[in-house]
Amino acid sequence: MLRDRRCESVQASSHESFCSSFHLSQPPQEVKKVWFSLFTPQIGATDAEIIPLEERPQLIAHLASLARRFPKLNMPKQVADGYLNPPQSPDECIFARTTLSYTADLQNHVTPCQFGGTPDCAQCGCIASAGLKAVGDFKLGGVLKLRSIYNASDRIGRFARERRA
Ligand code: SF4
């Protein structure tokens, strides 16, 4: 228990020192916003950097509170919600479906997203994925999720491509 508490306090103090760090203290013309992603593991990985799922809400709440104190830290509520409820698979991930990642030599694609391999979407910490999930979940006129429009557009695009092939 003692070890856990010490761990939490070390993590909290490192967030604090990050927030009062060089980047956040720069004038707006030098640094407008700071945002970051959380570690995203591969399925079945046991890396030390993995944030246990049960600790994620506490971490996100802490980061959101820091963002209120340090306005340059970008953590809109929608992104925070996306971190807490990420897409469950690459098929559900608008970011993975709308981007193309290349290997460093530009010879091959990295799939299914920029992490490659078999990423554990349920533990995704990618800010772009979280942000686009928030966009997809937005209801136009309070009724129609933008994700539905994207899915329809994607289906039409695929159909048109297949017809041309
Ligand atoms: S960006 Fe995240 S949610 Fe999207 S496919 Fe990759 S791991 Fe899954």
Backbone and ligand atoms as CSV (ligand in chain L), in Angstrom:
chain,resi,resn,atom,element,x,y,z
A,1,MET,N,N,0.835,-1.211,0.000
A,1,MET,CA,C,0.000,0.000,0.000
A,1,MET,C,C,0.866,1.255,0.000
A,2,LEU,N,N,1.903,1.216,0.886
A,2,LEU,CA,C,2.802,2.359,0.965
A,2,LEU,C,C,3.441,2.606,-0.408
A,3,ARG,N,N,3.844,1.478,-1.050
A,3,ARG,CA,C,4.511,1.597,-2.332
A,3,ARG,C,C,3.579,2.244,-3.366
A,4,ASP,N,N,2.304,1.801,-3.335
A,4,ASP,CA,C,1.333,2.359,-4.277
A,4,ASP,C,C,1.178,3.861,-4.081
A,5,ARG,N,N,1.071,4.268,-2.799
A,5,ARG,CA,C,0.875,5.695,-2.517
A,5,ARG,C,C,2.070,6.501,-3.002
A,6,ARG,N,N,3.266,5.956,-2.735
A,6,ARG,CA,C,4.464,6.673,-3.149
A,6,ARG,C,C,4.478,6.814,-4.672
A,7,CYS,N,N,4.107,5.714,-5.319
A,7,CYS,CA,C,4.039,5.704,-6.776
A,7,CYS,C,C,3.109,6.794,-7.286
A,8,GLU,N,N,1.909,6.854,-6.681
A,8,GLU,CA,C,0.939,7.858,-7.121
A,8,GLU,C,C,1.497,9.257,-6.936
A,9,SER,N,N,2.157,9.453,-5.761
A,9,SER,CA,C,2.633,10.803,-5.522
A,9,SER,C,C,3.781,11.147,-6.464
A,10,VAL,N,N,4.612,10.172,-6.824
A,10,VAL,CA,C,5.673,10.442,-7.796
A,10,VAL,C,C,5.048,10.793,-9.140
A,11,GLN,N,N,4.004,10.009,-9.543
A,11,GLN,CA,C,3.365,10.302,-10.824
A,11,GLN,C,C,2.740,11.682,-10.803
A,12,ALA,N,N,2.019,11.998,-9.709
A,12,ALA,CA,C,1.350,13.292,-9.641
A,12,ALA,C,C,2.379,14.419,-9.686
A,13,SER,N,N,3.495,14.258,-8.933
A,13,SER,CA,C,4.467,15.342,-8.930
A,13,SER,C,C,5.156,15.452,-10.282
A,14,SER,N,N,5.320,14.329,-11.018
A,14,SER,CA,C,5.946,14.466,-12.326
A,14,SER,C,C,5.000,15.158,-13.307
A,15,HIS,N,N,3.677,14.945,-13.164
A,15,HIS,CA,C,2.729,15.699,-13.995
A,15,HIS,C,C,2.836,17.187,-13.683
A,16,GLU,N,N,2.920,17.489,-12.360
A,16,GLU,CA,C,3.007,18.899,-11.948
A,16,GLU,C,C,4.260,19.547,-12.527
A,17,SER,N,N,5.383,18.825,-12.403
A,17,SER,CA,C,6.610,19.459,-12.881
A,17,SER,C,C,6.600,19.562,-14.397
A,18,PHE,N,N,5.920,18.603,-15.070
A,18,PHE,CA,C,5.796,18.735,-16.523
A,18,PHE,C,C,5.044,20.018,-16.861
A,19,CYS,N,N,3.945,20.256,-16.096
A,19,CYS,CA,C,3.094,21.399,-16.402
A,19,CYS,C,C,3.799,22.725,-16.146
A,20,SER,N,N,4.695,22.750,-15.188
A,20,SER,CA,C,5.397,24.013,-14.971
A,20,SER,C,C,6.727,23.996,-15.729
A,21,SER,N,N,6.808,23.112,-16.695
A,21,SER,CA,C,8.073,22.929,-17.413
A,21,SER,C,C,8.305,24.018,-18.448
A,22,PHE,N,N,9.431,23.905,-19.097
A,22,PHE,CA,C,9.857,24.856,-20.125
A,22,PHE,C,C,8.753,25.142,-21.142
A,23,HIS,N,N,8.155,24.087,-21.703
A,23,HIS,CA,C,7.220,24.283,-22.798
A,23,HIS,C,C,5.999,25.097,-22.392
A,24,LEU,N,N,5.433,24.755,-21.234
A,24,LEU,CA,C,4.213,25.449,-20.846
A,24,LEU,C,C,4.486,26.877,-20.407
A,25,SER,N,N,5.738,27.157,-20.060
A,25,SER,CA,C,6.024,28.513,-19.591
A,25,SER,C,C,6.454,29.433,-20.740
A,26,GLN,N,N,6.511,28.909,-21.960
A,26,GLN,CA,C,6.915,29.744,-23.093
A,26,GLN,C,C,5.782,30.688,-23.490
A,27,PRO,N,N,6.121,31.867,-24.058
A,27,PRO,CA,C,5.073,32.805,-24.475
A,27,PRO,C,C,4.225,32.208,-25.600
A,28,PRO,N,N,2.968,32.684,-25.751
A,28,PRO,CA,C,2.031,32.086,-26.717
A,28,PRO,C,C,2.557,32.069,-28.148
A,29,GLN,N,N,3.382,33.070,-28.511
A,29,GLN,CA,C,3.906,33.055,-29.889
A,29,GLN,C,C,4.910,31.925,-30.102
A,30,GLU,N,N,5.466,31.395,-29.014
A,30,GLU,CA,C,6.418,30.281,-29.113
A,30,GLU,C,C,5.704,28.934,-28.985
A,31,VAL,N,N,4.856,28.800,-27.995
A,31,VAL,CA,C,4.134,27.537,-27.757
A,31,VAL,C,C,2.672,27.874,-27.499
A,32,LYS,N,N,1.815,27.445,-28.456
A,32,LYS,CA,C,0.392,27.765,-28.289
A,32,LYS,C,C,-0.324,26.699,-27.458
A,33,LYS,N,N,-0.091,25.447,-27.783
A,33,LYS,CA,C,-0.784,24.353,-27.098
A,33,LYS,C,C,0.173,23.193,-26.880
A,34,VAL,N,N,-0.081,22.437,-25.868
A,34,VAL,CA,C,0.673,21.200,-25.627
A,34,VAL,C,C,-0.348,20.087,-25.483
A,35,TRP,N,N,-0.185,19.055,-26.275
A,35,TRP,CA,C,-1.050,17.899,-26.074
A,35,TRP,C,C,-0.213,16.636,-26.143
A,36,PHE,N,N,-0.774,15.578,-25.703
A,36,PHE,CA,C,0.010,14.352,-25.590
A,36,PHE,C,C,-0.894,13.145,-25.719
A,37,SER,N,N,-0.257,12.026,-25.986
A,37,SER,CA,C,-0.973,10.753,-26.052
A,37,SER,C,C,-0.541,9.875,-24.889
A,38,LEU,N,N,-1.372,8.921,-24.563
A,38,LEU,CA,C,-1.011,7.937,-23.537
A,38,LEU,C,C,-0.424,6.713,-24.230
A,39,PHE,N,N,0.277,5.904,-23.493
A,39,PHE,CA,C,0.886,4.717,-24.074
A,39,PHE,C,C,-0.186,3.744,-24.569
A,40,THR,N,N,0.024,3.223,-25.768
A,40,THR,CA,C,-0.900,2.228,-26.330
A,40,THR,C,C,-0.179,0.902,-26.488
A,41,PRO,N,N,-0.572,-0.110,-25.751
A,41,PRO,CA,C,0.124,-1.402,-25.853
A,41,PRO,C,C,-0.397,-2.251,-27.011
A,42,GLN,N,N,0.364,-3.260,-27.319
A,42,GLN,CA,C,-0.116,-4.309,-28.208
A,42,GLN,C,C,-0.961,-5.278,-27.370
A,43,ILE,N,N,-1.834,-6.018,-28.051
A,43,ILE,CA,C,-2.665,-6.983,-27.320
A,43,ILE,C,C,-1.763,-7.996,-26.610
A,44,GLY,N,N,-2.037,-8.225,-25.339
A,44,GLY,CA,C,-1.302,-9.228,-24.569
A,44,GLY,C,C,0.019,-8.739,-24.009
A,45,ALA,N,N,0.400,-7.474,-24.305
A,45,ALA,CA,C,1.690,-6.976,-23.818
A,45,ALA,C,C,1.621,-6.712,-22.312
A,46,THR,N,N,2.799,-6.713,-21.699
A,46,THR,CA,C,2.845,-6.456,-20.253
A,46,THR,C,C,3.850,-5.342,-19.957
A,47,ASP,N,N,4.003,-4.418,-20.888
A,47,ASP,CA,C,4.985,-3.348,-20.723
A,47,ASP,C,C,4.750,-2.565,-19.424
A,48,ALA,N,N,5.859,-2.095,-18.844
A,48,ALA,CA,C,5.759,-1.310,-17.604
A,48,ALA,C,C,4.993,-0.011,-17.839
A,49,GLU,N,N,5.000,0.464,-19.089
A,49,GLU,CA,C,4.354,1.761,-19.370
A,49,GLU,C,C,2.840,1.667,-19.435
A,50,ILE,N,N,2.299,0.457,-19.426
A,50,ILE,CA,C,0.847,0.307,-19.565
A,50,ILE,C,C,0.144,0.901,-18.349
A,51,ILE,N,N,-0.857,1.731,-18.639
A,51,ILE,CA,C,-1.658,2.315,-17.551
A,51,ILE,C,C,-2.808,1.341,-17.290
A,52,PRO,N,N,-2.865,0.749,-16.102
A,52,PRO,CA,C,-3.944,-0.206,-15.837
A,52,PRO,C,C,-5.308,0.430,-16.106
A,53,LEU,N,N,-6.190,-0.330,-16.738
A,53,LEU,CA,C,-7.492,0.225,-17.118
A,53,LEU,C,C,-8.226,0.837,-15.931
A,54,GLU,N,N,-8.100,0.186,-14.768
A,54,GLU,CA,C,-8.839,0.698,-13.605
A,54,GLU,C,C,-8.252,2.017,-13.097
A,55,GLU,N,N,-7.009,2.334,-13.498
A,55,GLU,CA,C,-6.407,3.599,-13.048
A,55,GLU,C,C,-6.604,4.724,-14.053
A,56,ARG,N,N,-7.104,4.354,-15.230
A,56,ARG,CA,C,-7.230,5.354,-16.289
A,56,ARG,C,C,-8.179,6.506,-15.917
A,57,PRO,N,N,-9.350,6.227,-15.337
A,57,PRO,CA,C,-10.240,7.347,-15.002
A,57,PRO,C,C,-9.583,8.348,-14.053
A,58,GLN,N,N,-8.834,7.825,-13.083
A,58,GLN,CA,C,-8.167,8.712,-12.118
A,58,GLN,C,C,-7.117,9.577,-12.821
A,59,LEU,N,N,-6.357,8.945,-13.714
A,59,LEU,CA,C,-5.329,9.683,-14.447
A,59,LEU,C,C,-5.960,10.768,-15.318
A,60,ILE,N,N,-7.020,10.397,-16.043
A,60,ILE,CA,C,-7.660,11.375,-16.931
A,60,ILE,C,C,-8.245,12.526,-16.118
A,61,ALA,N,N,-8.847,12.213,-14.974
A,61,ALA,CA,C,-9.407,13.277,-14.129
A,61,ALA,C,C,-8.282,14.196,-13.655
A,62,HIS,N,N,-7.154,13.601,-13.309
A,62,HIS,CA,C,-6.013,14.400,-12.844
A,62,HIS,C,C,-5.510,15.297,-13.977
A,63,LEU,N,N,-5.370,14.735,-15.174
A,63,LEU,CA,C,-4.885,15.533,-16.303
A,63,LEU,C,C,-5.874,16.642,-16.648
A,64,ALA,N,N,-7.164,16.325,-16.548
A,64,ALA,CA,C,-8.182,17.344,-16.829
A,64,ALA,C,C,-8.091,18.475,-15.813
A,65,SER,N,N,-7.812,18.128,-14.566
A,65,SER,CA,C,-7.694,19.187,-13.552
A,65,SER,C,C,-6.444,20.027,-13.818
A,66,LEU,N,N,-5.371,19.384,-14.276
A,66,LEU,CA,C,-4.164,20.152,-14.627
A,66,LEU,C,C,-4.450,21.080,-15.804
A,67,ALA,N,N,-5.244,20.595,-16.765
A,67,ALA,CA,C,-5.554,21.409,-17.940
A,67,ALA,C,C,-6.359,22.650,-17.544
A,68,ARG,N,N,-7.162,22.526,-16.491
A,68,ARG,CA,C,-7.903,23.708,-16.041
A,68,ARG,C,C,-6.942,24.736,-15.427
A,69,ARG,N,N,-5.892,24.228,-14.806
A,69,ARG,CA,C,-4.919,25.149,-14.190
A,69,ARG,C,C,-3.920,25.684,-15.194
A,70,PHE,N,N,-3.608,24.881,-16.209
A,70,PHE,CA,C,-2.602,25.268,-17.207
A,70,PHE,C,C,-3.269,25.251,-18.580
A,71,PRO,N,N,-3.834,26.399,-18.999
A,71,PRO,CA,C,-4.672,26.427,-20.209
A,71,PRO,C,C,-3.972,25.937,-21.478
A,72,LYS,N,N,-2.644,26.002,-21.499
A,72,LYS,CA,C,-1.969,25.523,-22.718
A,72,LYS,C,C,-2.060,24.007,-22.862
A,73,LEU,N,N,-2.293,23.354,-21.766
A,73,LEU,CA,C,-2.411,21.891,-21.809
A,73,LEU,C,C,-3.769,21.544,-22.411
A,74,ASN,N,N,-3.749,20.863,-23.528
A,74,ASN,CA,C,-4.988,20.641,-24.279
A,74,ASN,C,C,-5.633,19.313,-23.880
A,75,MET,N,N,-6.708,19.399,-23.142
A,75,MET,CA,C,-7.422,18.183,-22.746
A,75,MET,C,C,-8.919,18.493,-22.699
A,76,PRO,N,N,-9.528,18.724,-23.923
A,76,PRO,CA,C,-10.962,19.001,-23.916
A,76,PRO,C,C,-11.742,17.804,-23.368
A,77,LYS,N,N,-12.908,18.102,-22.853
A,77,LYS,CA,C,-13.710,17.041,-22.231
A,77,LYS,C,C,-13.967,15.898,-23.216
A,78,GLN,N,N,-14.212,16.250,-24.492
A,78,GLN,CA,C,-14.516,15.213,-25.481
A,78,GLN,C,C,-13.339,14.255,-25.657
A,79,VAL,N,N,-12.122,14.809,-25.618
A,79,VAL,CA,C,-10.938,13.950,-25.767
A,79,VAL,C,C,-10.777,13.088,-24.510
A,80,ALA,N,N,-11.002,13.713,-23.355
A,80,ALA,CA,C,-10.925,12.940,-22.105
A,80,ALA,C,C,-11.919,11.785,-22.161
A,81,ASP,N,N,-13.131,12.064,-22.648
A,81,ASP,CA,C,-14.132,10.997,-22.773
A,81,ASP,C,C,-13.650,9.926,-23.753
A,82,GLY,N,N,-12.985,10.367,-24.826
A,82,GLY,CA,C,-12.462,9.412,-25.812
A,82,GLY,C,C,-11.411,8.497,-25.210
A,83,TYR,N,N,-10.559,9.047,-24.329
A,83,TYR,CA,C,-9.555,8.223,-23.660
A,83,TYR,C,C,-10.220,7.180,-22.763
A,84,LEU,N,N,-11.359,7.581,-22.189
A,84,LEU,CA,C,-12.039,6.655,-21.264
A,84,LEU,C,C,-12.870,5.622,-22.005
A,85,ASN,N,N,-13.186,5.904,-23.254
A,85,ASN,CA,C,-14.050,5.006,-24.022
A,85,ASN,C,C,-13.546,4.920,-25.459
A,86,PRO,N,N,-12.343,4.350,-25.635
A,86,PRO,CA,C,-11.739,4.357,-26.977
A,86,PRO,C,C,-12.455,3.400,-27.926
A,87,PRO,N,N,-12.215,3.534,-29.247
A,87,PRO,CA,C,-12.771,2.548,-30.173
A,87,PRO,C,C,-12.318,1.149,-29.757
A,88,GLN,N,N,-13.154,0.161,-29.997
A,88,GLN,CA,C,-12.814,-1.192,-29.534
A,88,GLN,C,C,-12.058,-2.013,-30.575
A,89,SER,N,N,-11.945,-1.473,-31.778
A,89,SER,CA,C,-11.208,-2.182,-32.830
A,89,SER,C,C,-10.820,-1.176,-33.905
A,90,PRO,N,N,-9.847,-1.550,-34.762
A,90,PRO,CA,C,-9.482,-0.642,-35.858
A,90,PRO,C,C,-10.678,-0.327,-36.764
A,91,ASP,N,N,-11.604,-1.280,-36.913
A,91,ASP,CA,C,-12.773,-1.022,-37.749
A,91,ASP,C,C,-13.645,0.095,-37.186
A,92,GLU,N,N,-13.608,0.233,-35.869
A,92,GLU,CA,C,-14.412,1.278,-35.206
A,92,GLU,C,C,-13.672,2.607,-35.155
A,93,CYS,N,N,-12.388,2.582,-35.496
A,93,CYS,CA,C,-11.536,3.754,-35.274
A,93,CYS,C,C,-11.508,4.650,-36.509
A,94,ILE,N,N,-12.116,5.810,-36.405
A,94,ILE,CA,C,-12.164,6.722,-37.555
A,94,ILE,C,C,-10.754,7.169,-37.928
A,95,PHE,N,N,-9.910,7.381,-36.923
A,95,PHE,CA,C,-8.540,7.819,-37.222
A,95,PHE,C,C,-7.809,6.764,-38.060
A,96,ALA,N,N,-7.906,5.490,-37.643
A,96,ALA,CA,C,-7.215,4.432,-38.396
A,96,ALA,C,C,-7.776,4.321,-39.812
A,97,ARG,N,N,-9.078,4.582,-39.958
A,97,ARG,CA,C,-9.708,4.416,-41.268
A,97,ARG,C,C,-9.461,5.602,-42.193
A,98,THR,N,N,-9.023,6.712,-41.630
A,98,THR,CA,C,-8.860,7.900,-42.479
A,98,THR,C,C,-7.400,8.312,-42.648
A,99,THR,N,N,-6.494,7.514,-42.119
A,99,THR,CA,C,-5.074,7.874,-42.246
A,99,THR,C,C,-4.296,6.696,-42.836
A,100,LEU,N,N,-3.160,7.038,-43.397
A,100,LEU,CA,C,-2.279,6.026,-43.973
A,100,LEU,C,C,-0.896,6.232,-43.359
A,101,SER,N,N,-0.387,5.203,-42.705
A,101,SER,CA,C,0.941,5.322,-42.077
A,101,SER,C,C,1.950,4.527,-42.898
A,102,TYR,N,N,3.165,5.064,-42.975
A,102,TYR,CA,C,4.234,4.401,-43.726
A,102,TYR,C,C,5.381,4.010,-42.803
A,103,THR,N,N,6.096,2.976,-43.202
A,103,THR,CA,C,7.333,2.629,-42.505
A,103,THR,C,C,8.355,3.744,-42.756
A,104,ALA,N,N,9.425,3.762,-41.951
A,104,ALA,CA,C,10.405,4.848,-42.036
A,104,ALA,C,C,11.024,4.948,-43.433
A,105,ASP,N,N,11.136,3.813,-44.136
A,105,ASP,CA,C,11.740,3.867,-45.475
A,105,ASP,C,C,10.708,4.191,-46.562
A,106,LEU,N,N,9.475,4.450,-46.148
A,106,LEU,CA,C,8.377,4.820,-47.042
A,106,LEU,C,C,8.036,3.729,-48.062
A,107,GLN,N,N,8.498,2.514,-47.818
A,107,GLN,CA,C,8.275,1.436,-48.782
A,107,GLN,C,C,7.002,0.651,-48.504
A,108,ASN,N,N,6.546,0.674,-47.253
A,108,ASN,CA,C,5.386,-0.150,-46.878
A,108,ASN,C,C,4.428,0.639,-46.000
A,109,HIS,N,N,3.187,0.150,-45.983
A,109,HIS,CA,C,2.201,0.733,-45.080
A,109,HIS,C,C,2.306,0.072,-43.716
A,110,VAL,N,N,2.005,0.849,-42.685
A,110,VAL,CA,C,1.880,0.294,-41.340
A,110,VAL,C,C,0.386,0.138,-41.087
A,111,THR,N,N,-0.032,-1.048,-40.741
A,111,THR,CA,C,-1.451,-1.290,-40.507
A,111,THR,C,C,-1.620,-2.011,-39.172
A,112,PRO,N,N,-2.796,-1.974,-38.540
A,112,PRO,CA,C,-4.019,-1.324,-38.996
A,112,PRO,C,C,-4.066,0.174,-38.697
A,113,CYS,N,N,-3.073,0.654,-37.916
A,113,CYS,CA,C,-2.976,2.086,-37.646
A,113,CYS,C,C,-1.503,2.388,-37.455
A,114,GLN,N,N,-1.208,3.565,-36.977
A,114,GLN,CA,C,0.201,3.963,-36.857
A,114,GLN,C,C,0.987,3.095,-35.884
A,115,PHE,N,N,0.294,2.369,-34.986
A,115,PHE,CA,C,1.002,1.521,-34.020
A,115,PHE,C,C,1.439,0.198,-34.633
A,116,GLY,N,N,0.815,-0.216,-35.707
A,116,GLY,CA,C,1.167,-1.478,-36.345
A,116,GLY,C,C,0.829,-2.679,-35.479
A,117,GLY,N,N,1.068,-3.871,-36.016
A,117,GLY,CA,C,0.885,-5.109,-35.252
A,117,GLY,C,C,-0.566,-5.327,-34.875
A,118,THR,N,N,-0.764,-5.713,-33.617
A,118,THR,CA,C,-2.128,-5.925,-33.118
A,118,THR,C,C,-2.343,-5.019,-31.905
A,119,PRO,N,N,-2.591,-3.736,-32.174
A,119,PRO,CA,C,-2.726,-2.794,-31.061
A,119,PRO,C,C,-3.958,-3.097,-30.228
A,120,ASP,N,N,-3.823,-2.841,-28.937
A,120,ASP,CA,C,-4.941,-3.082,-28.023
A,120,ASP,C,C,-5.822,-1.829,-27.992
A,121,CYS,N,N,-6.789,-1.807,-28.900
A,121,CYS,CA,C,-7.626,-0.604,-29.048
A,121,CYS,C,C,-8.317,-0.234,-27.736
A,122,ALA,N,N,-8.698,-1.247,-26.961
A,122,ALA,CA,C,-9.410,-0.963,-25.707
A,122,ALA,C,C,-8.531,-0.168,-24.744
A,123,GLN,N,N,-7.209,-0.166,-25.000
A,123,GLN,CA,C,-6.300,0.611,-24.149
A,123,GLN,C,C,-5.627,1.717,-24.954
A,124,CYS,N,N,-6.260,2.112,-26.034
A,124,CYS,CA,C,-5.648,3.122,-26.903
A,124,CYS,C,C,-5.467,4.437,-26.160
A,125,GLY,N,N,-4.313,5.063,-26.398
A,125,GLY,CA,C,-4.053,6.354,-25.766
A,125,GLY,C,C,-3.748,7.421,-26.791
A,126,CYS,N,N,-4.099,7.167,-28.047
A,126,CYS,CA,C,-3.796,8.101,-29.136
A,126,CYS,C,C,-4.773,9.277,-29.080
A,127,ILE,N,N,-4.231,10.481,-28.992
A,127,ILE,CA,C,-5.109,11.654,-28.873
A,127,ILE,C,C,-5.930,11.854,-30.148
A,128,ALA,N,N,-5.362,11.516,-31.299
A,128,ALA,CA,C,-6.102,11.692,-32.556
A,128,ALA,C,C,-7.286,10.733,-32.611
A,129,SER,N,N,-7.045,9.504,-32.186
A,129,SER,CA,C,-8.132,8.532,-32.162
A,129,SER,C,C,-9.225,8.972,-31.190
A,130,ALA,N,N,-8.787,9.443,-30.000
A,130,ALA,CA,C,-9.761,9.893,-28.993
A,130,ALA,C,C,-10.541,11.097,-29.514
A,131,GLY,N,N,-9.814,12.024,-30.183
A,131,GLY,CA,C,-10.476,13.223,-30.694
A,131,GLY,C,C,-11.479,12.891,-31.784
A,132,LEU,N,N,-11.083,12.012,-32.706
A,132,LEU,CA,C,-12.005,11.661,-33.801
A,132,LEU,C,C,-13.159,10.803,-33.296
A,133,LYS,N,N,-12.930,10.051,-32.231
A,133,LYS,CA,C,-14.063,9.314,-31.638
A,133,LYS,C,C,-15.089,10.311,-31.114
A,134,ALA,N,N,-14.562,11.386,-30.483
A,134,ALA,CA,C,-15.468,12.418,-29.968
A,134,ALA,C,C,-16.246,13.059,-31.118
A,135,VAL,N,N,-15.534,13.320,-32.231
A,135,VAL,CA,C,-16.217,13.906,-33.398
A,135,VAL,C,C,-17.284,12.936,-33.907
A,136,GLY,N,N,-16.917,11.664,-34.022
A,136,GLY,CA,C,-17.857,10.655,-34.520
A,136,GLY,C,C,-19.079,10.491,-33.641
A,137,ASP,N,N,-18.891,10.689,-32.343
A,137,ASP,CA,C,-20.007,10.520,-31.410
A,137,ASP,C,C,-20.893,11.763,-31.328
A,138,PHE,N,N,-20.405,12.872,-31.926
A,138,PHE,CA,C,-21.211,14.100,-31.875
A,138,PHE,C,C,-22.503,13.901,-32.668
A,139,LYS,N,N,-23.622,14.320,-32.049
A,139,LYS,CA,C,-24.917,14.146,-32.726
A,139,LYS,C,C,-25.340,15.435,-33.402
A,140,LEU,N,N,-25.460,15.358,-34.724
A,140,LEU,CA,C,-25.904,16.503,-35.504
A,140,LEU,C,C,-27.377,16.764,-35.187
A,141,GLY,N,N,-27.688,17.983,-34.808
A,141,GLY,CA,C,-29.066,18.305,-34.438
A,141,GLY,C,C,-29.539,17.486,-33.246
A,142,GLY,N,N,-28.580,16.954,-32.503
A,142,GLY,CA,C,-28.948,16.161,-31.328
A,142,GLY,C,C,-29.485,14.785,-31.682
A,143,VAL,N,N,-29.433,14.411,-32.970
A,143,VAL,CA,C,-30.046,13.146,-33.395
A,143,VAL,C,C,-29.057,12.224,-34.105
A,144,LEU,N,N,-28.466,12.748,-35.176
A,144,LEU,CA,C,-27.682,11.891,-36.072
A,144,LEU,C,C,-26.194,11.962,-35.727
A,145,LYS,N,N,-25.617,10.806,-35.347
A,145,LYS,CA,C,-24.188,10.796,-35.033
A,145,LYS,C,C,-23.368,11.053,-36.301
A,146,LEU,N,N,-22.337,11.891,-36.195
A,146,LEU,CA,C,-21.480,12.157,-37.357
A,146,LEU,C,C,-20.840,10.873,-37.864
A,147,ARG,N,N,-20.639,9.915,-36.967
A,147,ARG,CA,C,-20.079,8.615,-37.360
A,147,ARG,C,C,-20.934,7.951,-38.438
A,148,SER,N,N,-22.260,8.105,-38.355
A,148,SER,CA,C,-23.159,7.504,-39.347
A,148,SER,C,C,-22.911,8.107,-40.720
A,149,ILE,N,N,-22.705,9.443,-40.741
A,149,ILE,CA,C,-22.443,10.099,-42.029
A,149,ILE,C,C,-21.107,9.617,-42.578
A,150,TYR,N,N,-20.098,9.529,-41.701
A,150,TYR,CA,C,-18.796,9.048,-42.148
A,150,TYR,C,C,-18.911,7.621,-42.692
A,151,ASN,N,N,-19.614,6.751,-41.967
A,151,ASN,CA,C,-19.750,5.355,-42.416
A,151,ASN,C,C,-20.439,5.274,-43.776
A,152,ALA,N,N,-21.480,6.085,-43.959
A,152,ALA,CA,C,-22.192,6.073,-45.247
A,152,ALA,C,C,-21.264,6.560,-46.355
A,153,SER,N,N,-20.536,7.631,-46.075
A,153,SER,CA,C,-19.614,8.176,-47.070
A,153,SER,C,C,-18.529,7.150,-47.409
A,154,ASP,N,N,-18.046,6.451,-46.384
A,154,ASP,CA,C,-17.003,5.439,-46.581
A,154,ASP,C,C,-17.527,4.300,-47.462
A,155,ARG,N,N,-18.766,3.888,-47.199
A,155,ARG,CA,C,-19.346,2.794,-48.012
A,155,ARG,C,C,-19.484,3.213,-49.470
A,156,ILE,N,N,-19.940,4.442,-49.687
A,156,ILE,CA,C,-20.088,4.942,-51.060
A,156,ILE,C,C,-18.725,4.984,-51.748
A,157,GLY,N,N,-17.717,5.478,-51.014
A,157,GLY,CA,C,-16.365,5.561,-51.566
A,157,GLY,C,C,-15.832,4.184,-51.952
A,158,ARG,N,N,-16.047,3.204,-51.071
A,158,ARG,CA,C,-15.569,1.842,-51.366
A,158,ARG,C,C,-16.286,1.272,-52.591
A,159,PHE,N,N,-17.585,1.502,-52.626
A,159,PHE,CA,C,-18.377,1.004,-53.753
A,159,PHE,C,C,-17.866,1.607,-55.059
A,160,ALA,N,N,-17.637,2.928,-55.035
A,160,ALA,CA,C,-17.161,3.600,-56.254
A,160,ALA,C,C,-15.790,3.075,-56.677
A,161,ARG,N,N,-14.932,2.851,-55.691
A,161,ARG,CA,C,-13.589,2.318,-56.000
A,161,ARG,C,C,-13.678,0.945,-56.633
A,162,GLU,N,N,-14.549,0.090,-56.057
A,162,GLU,CA,C,-14.692,-1.273,-56.593
A,162,GLU,C,C,-15.231,-1.246,-58.021
A,163,ARG,N,N,-16.131,-0.313,-58.289
A,163,ARG,CA,C,-16.701,-0.209,-59.649
A,163,ARG,C,C,-15.639,0.212,-60.654
A,164,ARG,N,N,-14.728,1.072,-60.176
A,164,ARG,CA,C,-13.675,1.562,-61.085
A,164,ARG,C,C,-12.614,0.500,-61.324
A,165,ALA,N,N,-12.399,-0.400,-60.327
A,165,ALA,CA,C,-11.309,-1.383,-60.423
A,165,ALA,C,C,-11.588,-2.424,-61.518
L,1,SF4,S1,S,-5.402,4.379,-33.130
L,1,SF4,FE1,FE,-5.980,3.306,-31.246
L,1,SF4,S2,S,-8.152,2.783,-31.478
L,1,SF4,FE2,FE,-7.347,3.321,-33.486
L,1,SF4,S3,S,-6.788,1.360,-34.401
L,1,SF4,FE3,FE,-4.950,2.184,-33.433
L,1,SF4,S4,S,-4.943,1.341,-31.357
L,1,SF4,FE4,FE,-6.991,1.016,-32.213
